[in-house]
Amino acid sequence: MSKRAAPYLLLLIGLLLAVGGFLLRDTKVTCAGEELRPGEPCVEYSDTSRTAYTFDEFSAKHERQTLVIMGSGLLLVGWGAVGAWRQGRKQDTGAWAAPAPVTAPSGTTAGSRISRSRTSR
């Protein structure tokens, strides 16, 4: 991946995460594919343990996860925007361009400066 594309890729990924987190925030709380209602428990099984959550605990966990997703997305958007802005400034100031040619001071030519320096010796 080129350095020029990196800030824009960060912007894209950040926007997708931020929008995805926002859309997930408005979804219903589900447990094992079924909608969870207040007062109902949710039990999560793993290979070695079993964890039970109430609706309020599971809802708070879901809310925290969506906030982390949205926050990460917004952080990436900011990082990508700063990178794109800095990259644009480098191009505007000519940091990647060839240096400008050096010109003689006004009123003199390169030949006259050389001849004067030879006669003054």
ZITA-V681088 format. One record per residue. N is the residue number from 1. RES is the residue in three letters. OMEGA is omega in degrees with one decimal (none if undefined). NEAR is the number of other ideal C-beta (glycine too) atoms within 12 Angstrom. Layout:
# ZITA-V681088
n->N res->RES omega->OMEGA near->NEAR
n->N res->RES omega->OMEGA near->NEAR
This chain:
# ZITA-V681088
n->1 res->MET omega->180.0 near->9
n->2 res->SER omega->-180.0 near->9
n->3 res->LYS omega->-178.4 near->15
n->4 res->ARG omega->-178.0 near->16
n->5 res->ALA omega->-173.8 near->15
n->6 res->ALA omega->-179.1 near->20
n->7 res->PRO omega->-179.1 near->28
n->8 res->TYR omega->175.0 near->24
n->9 res->LEU omega->175.3 near->21
n->10 res->LEU omega->177.2 near->28
n->11 res->LEU omega->-178.6 near->27
n->12 res->LEU omega->179.8 near->20
n->13 res->ILE omega->179.1 near->23
n->14 res->GLY omega->177.8 near->30
n->15 res->LEU omega->178.5 near->24
n->16 res->LEU omega->178.5 near->22
n->17 res->LEU omega->-178.4 near->28
n->18 res->ALA omega->179.6 near->28
n->19 res->VAL omega->178.0 near->20
n->20 res->GLY omega->177.3 near->22
n->21 res->GLY omega->178.1 near->29
n->22 res->PHE omega->179.4 near->19
n->23 res->LEU omega->177.5 near->15
n->24 res->LEU omega->-178.5 near->23
n->25 res->ARG omega->-176.7 near->22
n->26 res->ASP omega->179.8 near->14
n->27 res->THR omega->178.9 near->17
n->28 res->LYS omega->179.2 near->17
n->29 res->VAL omega->-179.5 near->29
n->30 res->THR omega->176.2 near->18
n->31 res->CYS omega->-178.5 near->25
n->32 res->ALA omega->175.6 near->15
n->33 res->GLY omega->179.8 near->9
n->34 res->GLU omega->-179.4 near->12
n->35 res->GLU omega->-179.6 near->16
n->36 res->LEU omega->-180.0 near->26
n->37 res->ARG omega->178.6 near->17
n->38 res->PRO omega->179.3 near->15
n->39 res->GLY omega->179.9 near->11
n->40 res->GLU omega->176.6 near->21
n->41 res->PRO omega->173.9 near->19
n->42 res->CYS omega->-179.0 near->28
n->43 res->VAL omega->176.8 near->18
n->44 res->GLU omega->-179.2 near->18
n->45 res->TYR omega->169.9 near->12
n->46 res->SER omega->-177.9 near->8
n->47 res->ASP omega->-173.5 near->6
n->48 res->THR omega->-175.7 near->6
n->49 res->SER omega->176.9 near->9
n->50 res->ARG omega->-178.2 near->12
n->51 res->THR omega->179.2 near->16
n->52 res->ALA omega->177.9 near->15
n->53 res->TYR omega->168.8 near->21
n->54 res->THR omega->179.2 near->20
n->55 res->PHE omega->-177.7 near->22
n->56 res->ASP omega->179.0 near->18
n->57 res->GLU omega->-178.4 near->22
n->58 res->PHE omega->177.8 near->29
n->59 res->SER omega->178.0 near->26
n->60 res->ALA omega->177.8 near->15
n->61 res->LYS omega->178.8 near->21
n->62 res->HIS omega->179.8 near->26
n->63 res->GLU omega->177.8 near->20
n->64 res->ARG omega->-179.6 near->17
n->65 res->GLN omega->-179.9 near->20
n->66 res->THR omega->177.0 near->26
n->67 res->LEU omega->177.5 near->20
n->68 res->VAL omega->178.9 near->20
n->69 res->ILE omega->179.8 near->26
n->70 res->MET omega->179.4 near->27
n->71 res->GLY omega->177.4 near->20
n->72 res->SER omega->178.5 near->23
n->73 res->GLY omega->179.8 near->29
n->74 res->LEU omega->176.1 near->26
n->75 res->LEU omega->178.2 near->22
n->76 res->LEU omega->176.7 near->28
n->77 res->VAL omega->178.8 near->28
n->78 res->GLY omega->-179.7 near->20
n->79 res->TRP omega->178.2 near->23
n->80 res->GLY omega->179.2 near->28
n->81 res->ALA omega->177.9 near->21
n->82 res->VAL omega->178.2 near->19
n->83 res->GLY omega->178.3 near->24
n->84 res->ALA omega->179.2 near->25
n->85 res->TRP omega->179.6 near->17
n->86 res->ARG omega->178.7 near->19
n->87 res->GLN omega->176.8 near->24
n->88 res->GLY omega->178.1 near->17
n->89 res->ARG omega->178.3 near->15
n->90 res->LYS omega->-179.9 near->17
n->91 res->GLN omega->-179.5 near->14
n->92 res->ASP omega->-177.6 near->12
n->93 res->THR omega->177.4 near->11
n->94 res->GLY omega->180.0 near->11
n->95 res->ALA omega->179.3 near->13
n->96 res->TRP omega->-177.8 near->14
n->97 res->ALA omega->177.4 near->10
n->98 res->ALA omega->-179.9 near->7
n->99 res->PRO omega->179.5 near->8
n->100 res->ALA omega->179.3 near->7
n->101 res->PRO omega->179.9 near->7
n->102 res->VAL omega->179.3 near->7
n->103 res->THR omega->179.3 near->11
n->104 res->ALA omega->177.2 near->13
n->105 res->PRO omega->-177.5 near->10
n->106 res->SER omega->178.8 near->6
n->107 res->GLY omega->178.8 near->8
n->108 res->THR omega->172.9 near->14
n->109 res->THR omega->-178.3 near->13
n->110 res->ALA omega->-179.7 near->14
n->111 res->GLY omega->-178.4 near->11
n->112 res->SER omega->178.6 near->14
n->113 res->ARG omega->179.9 near->16
n->114 res->ILE omega->-177.8 near->14
n->115 res->SER omega->177.9 near->13
n->116 res->ARG omega->-178.3 near->13
n->117 res->SER omega->178.4 near->12
n->118 res->ARG omega->-178.7 near->10
n->119 res->THR omega->-177.0 near->9
n->120 res->SER omega->-178.9 near->8
n->121 res->ARG omega->none near->7
